[in-house]
């Protein structure tokens, strides 16, 4: 019985922690941090033929991708993204994702 309660409590705690990072993005701070992203993705986040657009991307999806680059789960042959995310905290990632989610999506 105690084990079941402990497992439920841990699951609840982990959901709160994950949700606070994803929901806690600061758009203004993300805009400041995005200056470095503009070198490749452009000021508008639309990228080009070689660089993917990140404007309008769902914030949770973007955080997941940034974390995958940082952990090495997502390959990055030229290591541009690995270098870019190396010093980002989870809050930095949430702030960037919140900012880019506010930008207009590219036409598909």
BAFI-3210 file (N, C-alpha, C; in Angstrom, 3 decimals, decimal comma, padded with zeros to 6 digits):
// residues 108
n [1|2|3|4|5|6|7|8|9|10|11|12|13|14|15|16|17|18|19|20|21|22|23|24|25|26|27|28|29|30|31|32|33|34|35|36|37|38|39|40|41|42|43|44|45|46|47|48|49|50|51|52|53|54|55|56|57|58|59|60|61|62|63|64|65|66|67|68|69|70|71|72|73|74|75|76|77|78|79|80|81|82|83|84|85|86|87|88|89|90|91|92|93|94|95|96|97|98|99|100|101|102|103|104|105|106|107|108]
n.u [000,824|001,907|003,932|002,507|001,289|003,569|004,603|002,546|002,690|005,275|004,938|003,081|004,613|006,685|005,178|004,349|006,814|007,752|005,657|005,850|008,172|007,579|005,261|006,139|007,468|009,067|008,277|009,454|012,056|012,854|012,905|015,126|017,137|016,976|018,506|020,931|019,997|019,128|021,224|021,275|018,565|017,297|015,966|013,235|012,692|012,211|014,039|015,792|016,419|018,146|018,053|015,753|012,468|011,431|009,608|006,444|006,313|005,118|005,462|006,027|006,874|009,128|010,787|011,197|012,708|014,997|016,010|016,587|018,661|020,549|020,981|022,044|020,453|019,164|020,609|023,228|024,963|026,711|027,035|026,065|023,661|024,097|026,226|024,881|022,886|024,245|024,888|022,393|019,817|017,012|014,993|015,814|015,416|012,646|011,884|012,864|011,348|008,770|008,872|009,423|007,118|005,266|005,705|004,725|003,629|005,366|004,320|002,784]
n.v [-001,185|001,256|001,497|001,823|004,314|005,897|005,657|006,889|009,455|010,195|010,170|012,252|014,412|014,468|015,101|017,673|019,041|018,749|020,012|022,614|023,632|023,520|025,075|027,405|029,289|032,337|034,776|037,277|037,063|034,870|035,994|037,657|035,696|034,484|035,810|034,573|032,350|033,381|033,569|031,221|030,347|032,645|036,009|035,916|033,313|031,558|030,062|028,461|026,921|024,957|025,040|024,314|025,755|027,314|028,976|029,469|026,905|024,330|024,859|022,850|020,759|021,932|022,257|019,584|018,808|020,439|019,460|016,875|017,312|018,299|016,116|014,323|012,497|013,171|013,182|015,301|016,133|018,237|019,481|021,987|022,558|021,143|022,552|024,967|024,458|023,598|025,175|025,895|026,147|024,242|026,072|028,181|026,918|026,606|029,285|030,152|028,466|029,353|031,922|031,469|030,079|032,078|033,369|033,971|031,159|029,428|029,465|026,611]
n.w [000,000|000,837|-001,037|-003,423|-002,949|-002,774|-005,378|-006,852|-005,758|-006,585|-009,379|-009,671|-008,734|-010,689|-012,956|-012,283|-012,199|-014,863|-016,210|-015,222|-016,352|-019,099|-019,216|-018,155|-019,756|-020,569|-022,688|-023,371|-022,330|-023,800|-026,326|-026,081|-025,726|-028,171|-030,007|-030,559|-031,928|-034,281|-036,071|-037,581|-037,917|-038,626|-038,105|-038,053|-037,513|-039,565|-040,973|-043,716|-046,921|-046,004|-043,255|-040,725|-040,216|-037,214|-036,263|-034,860|-033,967|-031,854|-028,421|-026,472|-028,108|-029,219|-026,970|-026,350|-028,606|-028,333|-025,919|-026,726|-028,539|-026,745|-025,034|-026,761|-027,923|-030,276|-033,391|-034,637|-037,072|-037,889|-035,530|-034,823|-033,452|-031,117|-029,988|-029,649|-027,731|-025,563|-023,234|-022,362|-019,983|-018,678|-018,239|-019,896|-022,355|-022,276|-022,295|-024,799|-026,459|-025,851|-026,905|-029,716|-030,354|-030,486|-032,849|-036,278|-038,153|-040,774|-044,200|-045,554]
ca.u [000,000|002,802|004,644|001,566|001,155|004,841|004,669|001,594|003,247|006,407|004,401|002,491|005,725|007,334|004,286|004,412|008,112|007,764|004,689|006,279|009,157|006,913|004,285|006,729|008,326|008,971|008,423|010,403|013,413|013,112|013,276|016,521|017,988|016,853|019,491|021,896|019,323|018,903|022,332|020,924|017,129|016,807|015,273|011,829|012,575|011,728|015,093|015,953|016,344|018,981|017,774|014,293|011,721|011,000|008,540|005,128|006,419|004,554|006,510|006,408|007,657|010,434|011,562|011,587|013,782|016,192|016,542|017,135|019,979|021,464|021,303|022,656|019,435|018,942|021,901|023,529|026,239|027,596|027,096|025,640|022,660|024,721|026,952|023,925|022,110|025,158|024,820|021,013|019,106|015,652|014,199|016,195|014,732|011,223|011,741|013,034|010,194|007,614|009,042|009,253|005,721|004,455|005,975|003,846|004,069|005,640|003,288|003,113]
ca.v [000,000|002,394|001,573|002,380|005,737|006,513|005,723|007,918|010,750|010,498|010,498|013,579|015,347|014,567|015,839|019,084|019,571|018,832|021,023|023,967|024,077|023,716|026,143|028,566|030,047|033,796|035,175|038,391|036,525|034,026|036,873|038,056|034,538|034,084|036,515|033,571|031,432|034,092|033,324|030,116|030,255|033,956|036,829|035,544|031,898|030,812|029,231|028,539|025,585|024,020|025,182|024,235|026,831|027,025|029,925|028,875|025,511|024,081|025,054|021,568|020,021|022,557|021,905|018,180|018,746|021,039|018,517|015,731|017,733|018,432|014,791|013,502|011,589|013,570|013,397|016,622|015,853|019,401|019,888|023,376|022,606|020,652|023,701|026,016|024,112|023,121|025,962|026,283|025,451|023,878|027,303|028,865|026,227|026,950|030,682|030,184|027,805|030,240|033,010|031,014|029,678|033,277|033,884|033,400|029,907|029,539|028,902|025,232]
ca.w [000,000|000,912|-002,318|-004,405|-002,648|-003,111|-006,836|-007,285|-005,350|-007,463|-010,709|-009,562|-008,626|-011,996|-013,868|-011,900|-012,606|-016,330|-016,613|-014,866|-017,335|-020,369|-019,122|-017,545|-020,654|-020,580|-024,087|-023,483|-022,120|-024,956|-027,444|-025,840|-025,966|-029,578|-030,827|-031,004|-032,860|-035,546|-036,992|-038,482|-038,171|-039,057|-037,110|-038,056|-037,188|-040,726|-041,538|-045,173|-047,519|-045,243|-041,817|-040,548|-039,562|-035,847|-035,958|-034,703|-033,505|-030,532|-027,409|-025,861|-029,106|-029,358|-025,778|-026,525|-029,596|-027,748|-024,930|-027,465|-029,023|-025,604|-024,496|-027,794|-028,450|-031,661|-034,046|-035,187|-037,733|-037,891|-034,130|-034,607|-032,393|-029,884|-029,444|-029,286|-026,536|-024,527|-022,002|-022,062|-018,908|-019,077|-018,270|-021,130|-023,449|-022,178|-022,707|-026,255|-027,073|-025,696|-027,872|-031,100|-030,535|-030,757|-034,185|-037,289|-038,801|-042,205|-045,078|-045,930]
c.u [000,875|003,537|003,761|001,410|002,420|004,975|003,750|002,132|004,408|005,933|003,816|003,587|006,407|006,474|004,309|005,707|008,151|006,818|005,143|007,309|008,460|005,962|004,914|007,628|008,026|009,291|009,473|011,843|013,808|013,527|014,720|017,480|018,028|017,825|020,514|021,288|019,180|020,029|021,994|019,448|016,518|016,078|013,806|011,599|012,141|012,788|015,275|015,909|017,158|018,670|016,260|013,706|011,348|009,918|007,210|005,137|005,840|005,675|006,963|007,241|009,054|011,329|012,071|012,754|015,086|016,844|017,167|018,502|020,981|021,899|022,044|021,693|019,132|020,298|022,028|024,916|027,213|027,772|026,760|024,645|023,241|025,474|025,992|023,187|022,969|024,993|023,399|020,462|017,731|014,771|014,531|015,459|013,248|010,974|011,871|011,814|008,947|007,680|008,761|007,827|004,833|004,656|005,070|004,467|004,403|004,501|003,739|002,581]
c.v [001,258|002,596|002,213|003,883|006,506|006,674|006,817|009,307|011,151|010,878|011,914|014,646|015,550|015,309|017,327|019,728|019,751|019,918|022,430|024,496|024,391|024,902|027,449|029,387|031,531|034,282|036,277|037,915|035,626|034,842|037,345|036,906|034,163|034,803|035,521|032,618|032,060|033,873|032,241|030,137|031,570|034,687|036,433|034,073|031,017|029,947|029,476|027,121|024,536|023,992|025,172|025,476|026,383|028,004|029,187|027,434|025,397|024,118|023,730|020,734|020,605|022,238|020,474|018,062|019,324|020,098|017,301|016,075|017,757|017,069|013,909|012,504|011,895|013,867|014,802|016,532|017,029|019,995|021,350|023,466|022,123|021,798|024,769|025,719|023,727|023,857|026,395|025,464|025,045|025,123|028,126|028,252|026,559|028,381|030,814|029,595|028,682|031,386|032,539|030,548|030,877|033,820|033,228|032,167|030,181|028,956|027,529|024,924]
c.w [000,000|-000,416|-003,380|-004,185|-003,027|-004,631|-007,363|-006,933|-006,247|-008,858|-010,710|-009,513|-009,972|-013,004|-013,547|-012,374|-014,118|-016,808|-016,307|-015,841|-018,639|-020,320|-018,664|-018,440|-020,626|-021,995|-024,244|-023,296|-023,285|-026,167|-027,295|-026,164|-027,451|-030,503|-031,377|-032,033|-034,247|-036,549|-038,003|-038,888|-038,648|-037,954|-036,969|-037,728|-038,348|-041,392|-043,022|-045,725|-046,756|-043,748|-041,613|-039,870|-038,153|-035,398|-035,889|-034,231|-032,100|-029,485|-026,798|-026,825|-029,248|-028,161|-025,903|-027,503|-029,036|-026,733|-025,614|-028,054|-027,873|-025,058|-025,499|-028,405|-029,921|-032,297|-034,629|-035,806|-037,686|-036,498|-033,887|-033,457|-031,067|-029,207|-028,935|-027,985|-025,340|-023,195|-021,627|-020,904|-019,442|-019,142|-019,515|-022,317|-023,453|-022,640|-024,224|-026,955|-026,981|-026,699|-029,299|-031,378|-030,865|-032,177|-035,215|-037,943|-040,261|-043,009|-045,519|-047,288]
res [x|x|x|x|x|x|x|x|x|x|x|x|x|x|x|x|x|x|x|x|x|x|x|x|x|x|x|x|x|x|x|x|x|x|x|x|x|x|x|x|x|x|x|x|x|x|x|x|x|x|x|x|x|x|x|x|x|x|x|x|x|x|x|x|x|x|x|x|x|x|x|x|x|x|x|x|x|x|x|x|x|x|x|x|x|x|x|x|x|x|x|x|x|x|x|x|x|x|x|x|x|x|x|x|x|x|x|x]
***
